[in-house]
Amino acid sequence: MATGASMKSAVAAGCLALTLAGCGALGNLNIGGGGAADGLGPGGQPLENFTAEQIFERGEFELDRNRPDDAATYFAEVERLYPYSDFAKRALIMQAFAFHQDRDYENSRSAAQRYIDFYPLDDDAAYAQYLLALSYYDQIEEVGRDQGLTFQALQSLRTVIERYPESEYARSSILKFDLAFDHLAGKEMEIGRYYLKRQHYAAAVNRFRVVVEDFQTTTHTPEALHRLVEAYLSLGLTNEAQTAGAILGYNYRSTEWYEDSFALLTGQGLEMRARGDSWLAQIYRQTVKGEWL
């Protein structure tokens, strides 16, 4: 699926004269008032008087001049007036693109989903699925807010990766999936720090445990292990604190979090080694010693 300038080069090359009568019937769409929103061309001419190609090109022209909302309206008119034409199929994917450019994510998602439903085997189905995923991904808020959209973005990006692994969008989806996954871990860390600061140690442990168990490939794991050392020491659970330190020392010795945990543990006469039989001890056996059973 060509996007950006490649999508619109045919119009950009020769249709700046759309404001003039020199562009023929299509040019009439750019003279005076009226527009696709009311189903009329300028001068009260119904859009039915124009061909699917002419209306489609007008939509591309509106994209060229950075008016994606108008572009989406023209693409919708192609689909409405010429539902069984090849231009209708092309206009549907362009609707999804134009709505996304306009940050109208709900309508972008709707158009993309309709494309997938109608043309699941088409070459542009992968792009439609990618646009659907972006409609969630581009709305991911700051870490401190609800992460429902992040979960939806992850699910949609996974669909692109699994359903279209050979497409040009798979690699980008993998990168965005990793970033969104890291984002969720960041949310858990923020809540854990909140509890830790207020000395709600058990609640903090639960959040940091989620990061270590479910998000261990993210950038937040070293800090989560260090925060576990802090929380467990505060609770007087030295075996667990030492084991968290042992995992940290084995996997993340070059980080500042290792240095901070080392100082905390040795300052209390404790070693960074696995002790006891807690959930952390199980992780230590699995990740460090390779004992999976």
C-alpha positions as CSV (number, residue, x, y, z in Angstrom):
1,M,0.0,0.0,0.0
2,A,1.6,3.3,-1.0
3,T,1.1,6.1,1.4
4,G,2.2,9.8,1.7
5,A,3.5,11.4,-1.4
6,S,3.3,8.2,-3.4
7,M,-0.4,8.0,-2.8
8,K,-1.0,11.4,-4.1
9,S,1.7,12.1,-6.7
10,A,-0.7,11.8,-9.6
11,V,-2.7,14.7,-8.3
12,A,0.3,16.8,-7.2
13,A,1.9,16.5,-10.6
14,G,-0.8,18.2,-12.5
15,C,-3.8,19.3,-10.6
16,L,-2.7,22.5,-8.9
17,A,-4.9,23.9,-11.6
18,L,-8.0,22.4,-10.0
19,T,-9.0,25.9,-9.1
20,L,-9.3,26.7,-12.8
21,A,-11.6,25.4,-15.4
22,G,-8.6,23.9,-17.2
23,C,-8.9,20.7,-15.2
24,G,-12.2,20.0,-16.8
25,A,-15.1,18.5,-14.9
26,L,-13.0,17.7,-11.9
27,G,-12.0,21.3,-11.7
28,N,-15.6,22.3,-11.1
29,L,-15.4,20.6,-7.7
30,N,-13.1,23.4,-6.6
31,I,-15.0,26.5,-7.8
32,G,-17.4,28.4,-5.5
33,G,-19.2,26.9,-2.5
34,G,-20.6,23.4,-1.7
35,G,-18.8,20.2,-1.2
36,A,-19.0,16.5,-0.6
37,A,-20.3,16.9,2.9
38,D,-23.8,17.8,1.5
39,G,-23.6,15.6,-1.5
40,L,-23.3,18.5,-3.8
41,G,-20.5,19.9,-5.9
42,P,-20.0,23.7,-6.3
43,G,-22.8,25.5,-8.0
44,G,-25.2,22.9,-6.7
45,Q,-24.0,20.2,-9.0
46,P,-24.6,16.7,-7.6
47,L,-21.6,14.6,-7.0
48,E,-23.4,12.0,-9.0
49,N,-22.4,14.0,-12.1
50,F,-18.7,13.1,-11.6
51,T,-17.0,9.8,-12.1
52,A,-15.6,7.7,-9.3
53,E,-12.1,8.5,-10.5
54,Q,-12.8,12.3,-10.5
55,I,-14.1,12.2,-6.9
56,F,-11.3,9.9,-5.8
57,E,-8.7,12.3,-7.3
58,R,-10.4,15.2,-5.5
59,G,-9.9,13.3,-2.2
60,E,-6.2,12.9,-3.0
61,F,-6.0,16.6,-3.8
62,E,-7.4,17.4,-0.4
63,L,-4.8,15.2,1.2
64,D,-2.1,17.1,-0.7
65,R,-3.2,20.4,0.7
66,N,-3.4,18.9,4.2
67,R,-7.2,18.7,4.6
68,P,-7.6,15.1,5.5
69,D,-11.1,15.6,6.9
70,D,-12.3,16.8,3.5
71,A,-10.4,14.1,1.8
72,A,-12.1,11.4,3.9
73,T,-15.5,12.9,2.9
74,Y,-14.7,12.6,-0.8
75,F,-13.4,9.0,-0.4
76,A,-16.6,8.2,1.4
77,E,-18.6,9.6,-1.5
78,V,-16.8,7.3,-3.9
79,E,-17.8,4.4,-1.8
80,R,-21.4,5.6,-1.5
81,L,-21.9,6.5,-5.2
82,Y,-19.9,3.7,-6.8
83,P,-20.0,0.8,-4.3
84,Y,-19.0,-1.9,-6.7
85,S,-16.2,-0.2,-8.5
86,D,-12.5,-0.7,-8.0
87,F,-12.3,2.9,-6.9
88,A,-14.7,2.1,-4.0
89,K,-12.2,-0.4,-2.6
90,R,-9.3,2.0,-3.0
91,A,-11.4,4.8,-1.5
92,L,-12.2,2.7,1.6
93,I,-8.5,2.2,2.5
94,M,-7.9,5.8,1.8
95,Q,-10.7,6.8,4.1
96,A,-8.9,4.9,6.9
97,F,-5.7,6.7,6.0
98,A,-7.3,10.1,5.8
99,F,-9.2,9.7,9.1
100,H,-6.0,8.7,10.8
101,Q,-4.2,11.7,9.4
102,D,-7.0,13.8,10.9
103,R,-6.6,12.0,14.2
104,D,-10.2,10.8,13.9
105,Y,-9.1,7.4,15.3
106,E,-12.6,5.9,15.8
107,N,-13.6,6.5,12.2
108,S,-10.2,5.4,10.9
109,R,-10.6,2.1,12.9
110,S,-14.1,1.7,11.5
111,A,-13.0,2.1,7.9
112,A,-10.0,-0.1,8.3
113,Q,-12.1,-2.9,9.9
114,R,-14.6,-2.7,7.1
115,Y,-11.8,-3.1,4.6
116,I,-10.6,-6.2,6.4
117,D,-14.1,-7.6,6.5
118,F,-14.8,-6.9,2.8
119,Y,-11.4,-7.6,1.4
120,P,-9.5,-10.0,3.8
121,L,-7.3,-11.4,1.0
122,D,-6.5,-8.2,-0.7
123,D,-2.9,-6.9,-0.8
124,D,-3.9,-3.9,1.3
125,A,-5.5,-5.9,4.1
126,A,-2.2,-5.9,6.0
127,Y,-2.1,-2.1,5.7
128,A,-5.7,-1.9,6.9
129,Q,-4.9,-4.0,10.0
130,Y,-1.8,-1.9,10.6
131,L,-3.9,1.3,10.5
132,L,-6.4,-0.3,12.9
133,A,-3.5,-1.0,15.3
134,L,-2.2,2.5,14.9
135,S,-5.7,3.9,15.8
136,Y,-5.0,2.5,19.3
137,Y,-1.3,2.9,19.5
138,D,-1.3,6.6,18.6
139,Q,-3.7,7.2,21.5
140,I,-1.6,5.6,24.2
141,E,-1.5,8.2,27.0
142,E,1.2,9.0,29.5
143,V,2.1,6.2,31.9
144,G,0.0,7.7,34.7
145,R,-3.3,7.2,32.9
146,D,-5.5,4.2,32.2
147,Q,-3.8,1.7,29.9
148,G,-6.9,0.1,28.2
149,L,-5.8,1.5,24.8
150,T,-2.4,0.0,25.3
151,F,-3.8,-3.5,25.7
152,Q,-5.9,-3.0,22.6
153,A,-2.9,-1.7,20.7
154,L,-0.9,-4.8,21.8
155,Q,-3.7,-7.1,20.6
156,S,-4.0,-5.4,17.2
157,L,-0.2,-5.2,16.6
158,R,0.0,-8.9,17.4
159,T,-2.6,-9.6,14.8
160,V,-0.4,-7.8,12.2
161,I,2.7,-9.7,13.2
162,E,1.0,-13.1,13.3
163,R,-1.4,-12.7,10.3
164,Y,1.0,-10.8,8.0
165,P,4.5,-11.8,9.0
166,E,5.9,-11.2,5.6
167,S,4.4,-7.8,5.1
168,E,6.3,-4.5,5.3
169,Y,4.2,-3.6,8.3
170,A,5.3,-6.6,10.5
171,R,8.7,-5.1,11.5
172,S,7.2,-1.8,12.4
173,S,4.5,-3.6,14.4
174,I,7.1,-5.6,16.3
175,L,8.9,-2.4,17.3
176,K,5.7,-0.7,18.4
177,F,4.6,-3.9,20.2
178,D,7.8,-3.8,22.3
179,L,7.3,-0.1,23.1
180,A,3.7,-0.6,24.1
181,F,4.7,-3.7,26.2
182,D,7.4,-1.6,27.9
183,H,4.7,1.1,28.5
184,L,2.5,-1.3,30.4
185,A,5.5,-2.3,32.6
186,G,6.1,1.3,33.3
187,K,2.5,1.6,34.6
188,E,3.1,-1.2,37.0
189,M,6.3,0.4,38.2
190,E,4.7,3.7,38.8
191,I,2.0,2.2,41.0
192,G,4.6,0.1,42.8
193,R,6.7,3.1,43.6
194,Y,3.6,4.9,44.8
195,Y,2.9,2.1,47.3
196,L,6.6,1.8,48.3
197,K,6.8,5.5,49.0
198,R,3.8,5.3,51.3
199,Q,5.2,2.2,53.0
200,H,2.5,-0.1,51.7
201,Y,5.2,-2.7,51.1
202,A,3.0,-5.8,50.4
203,A,1.0,-3.9,47.7
204,A,4.3,-2.6,46.2
205,V,5.7,-6.1,46.1
206,N,2.7,-7.3,44.1
207,R,3.3,-4.7,41.5
208,F,7.0,-5.3,41.2
209,R,6.4,-9.0,41.0
210,V,4.1,-8.5,38.0
211,V,7.0,-6.7,36.2
212,V,9.5,-9.4,37.0
213,E,7.2,-12.3,36.1
214,D,5.2,-10.9,33.2
215,F,7.4,-8.1,31.8
216,Q,10.8,-9.5,32.3
217,T,12.0,-8.6,28.8
218,T,11.3,-4.9,29.3
219,T,13.7,-2.1,30.5
220,H,12.0,-1.9,33.9
221,T,13.0,-5.3,35.2
222,P,16.3,-4.2,36.9
223,E,14.6,-1.5,38.8
224,A,11.7,-3.8,39.8
225,L,14.2,-6.3,41.3
226,H,15.9,-3.5,43.2
227,R,12.5,-2.2,44.5
228,L,11.8,-5.8,45.6
229,V,15.0,-5.7,47.6
230,E,13.9,-2.5,49.2
231,A,10.4,-3.7,50.0
232,Y,11.4,-7.1,51.3
233,L,14.1,-5.6,53.6
234,S,11.4,-3.2,54.9
235,L,9.2,-6.2,55.6
236,G,12.0,-8.0,57.3
237,L,12.0,-10.8,54.7
238,T,15.7,-11.1,54.2
239,N,15.6,-14.3,52.2
240,E,13.4,-12.8,49.5
241,A,15.5,-9.6,49.5
242,Q,18.8,-11.6,49.0
243,T,17.2,-13.7,46.3
244,A,16.0,-10.6,44.4
245,G,19.5,-9.2,44.7
246,A,21.0,-12.5,43.4
247,I,18.9,-12.3,40.2
248,L,19.8,-8.7,39.8
249,G,23.5,-9.4,40.2
250,Y,23.4,-12.3,37.7
251,N,21.5,-10.5,35.0
252,Y,22.0,-6.8,35.5
253,R,25.4,-6.4,37.2
254,S,26.3,-3.3,35.1
255,T,23.2,-1.3,36.2
256,E,22.9,1.3,38.9
257,W,20.1,-0.8,40.4
258,Y,22.6,-3.6,41.1
259,E,24.9,-1.1,42.8
260,D,22.1,0.2,45.0
261,S,20.9,-3.2,46.0
262,F,24.4,-4.3,46.7
263,A,24.9,-1.4,49.0
264,L,21.6,-2.0,50.8
265,L,22.2,-5.7,51.4
266,T,25.8,-5.6,52.3
267,G,25.1,-2.7,54.6
268,Q,22.9,-5.1,56.6
269,G,25.5,-7.9,56.5
270,L,23.6,-9.8,53.8
271,E,24.8,-11.4,50.6
272,M,23.3,-11.3,47.1
273,R,22.5,-15.0,46.9
274,A,19.4,-17.1,46.6
275,R,17.8,-18.1,49.9
276,G,14.6,-19.9,50.8
277,D,11.9,-21.2,48.5
278,S,9.9,-18.1,47.5
279,W,8.6,-17.3,44.0
280,L,11.9,-15.4,43.5
281,A,13.8,-18.5,44.4
282,Q,11.9,-20.3,41.7
283,I,12.7,-17.6,39.1
284,Y,16.4,-17.8,40.2
285,R,16.4,-21.6,39.6
286,Q,14.8,-21.2,36.2
287,T,16.7,-18.2,34.8
288,V,20.1,-18.6,36.5
289,K,20.5,-22.3,37.0
290,G,18.2,-23.5,34.2
291,E,16.1,-25.7,36.4
292,W,12.7,-25.5,34.8
293,L,11.0,-28.5,36.5
